[in-house]
């Protein structure tokens, strides 16, 4: 199914923000990559971004220094600059370890 023009614009903005978020997250020890899921018919509520860490040790260390909160705030602010408002950024970004 082809994405609507509105969906294409939102996707372009979102990918730009995720690129910036990825650059920000590379500063964190043990960070591997980002992944995300989205349903454009329920955007931005359906946006879920995962920050993957190389192992449980790095994940625990990232939680300890409140990395999740910092990245959630960065995501929220950057999306807001692009005209996309998240109601509760805590539901849109999670940290997890990669297998």
N, C-alpha and C positions, 0 to 999 in steps of 0.2 A: 504494500500500500504506500502510495506516494505521500510525503509529508506536505502539509499545507505551507503556504508562504510564511504565515505567522509562526508555525512550528520550526521552519527553517531559520528564521531570524532568532528565535529563542535559542535554538540549538547552537547557532554561531556564537551568540553571547555567552552561553553556558560553557562551550568548549574554550573560549578565551579565558573565562574566569578559572576554569579547572587547570588550564596551563599555568596561570599565575599561582594558583594554590599549589600545584606540583613543584614549582620553583621555590616557593616558600618552604614547603615540607622537606625538600632535599637538604635543608640545613639541619634537620633532626637526625641524630645518629640512629642507624638501623632502619630508616625509612627506605622502602623498596619502590612502591608505585601507588598510583591511585586507580580506582575503578568506580564506576557509577551506574546506577539504574535510574530510569525515569519513564514516566508515562505522561506524554504531553497533554493528554486530555484532563489530567489532574495535576498540572504543574503550577506552582512549585512545590506543592505539598508532597508529591510523589518522588521528589528528588532524594536520592540516598547516595552519598559519597562515602567510599571506604578508603581509608589510608592504611596500606598494608606495610607491616614491619617484618623484618627478616626472621625474627624468632620471638618467643615469649619473653625472654629477658629484655630485649629492646622495647617491646610493647609495654611491659610493666614499668620500665624506666620512663617511657613517654607519658604514661598515666600519672606517674609520681610527680612529674614537673608540669602537670596540667596542660599538656600539649593538645589534647582533644579540645579543651575550652578555647585555647588560642586559635586553633585552626577553624573551629566553628565561627568564632568572631571574625576571622579573616574572610571566610567564605561569605558570611552575612554582609559585611561591609562592601566587599568587592561586587557581589551581586546587586546590592543596593545602588552602587554607583552606576550600574548598567540598567537600572530601572526594574529590577526584579526583587520583590520583597518576600523574605522568608518569615513565616509567622513565629516559628520556634526553631532556630538553627540547631538546637540540641538533637532534634529528630532527623536532621539532614546529613550529619556527618558522624561517622563512627571509626574507631581505630580497631584493627584486627591484625593478627599475625598470619603470615603466609605459611602454608604447609611446606 
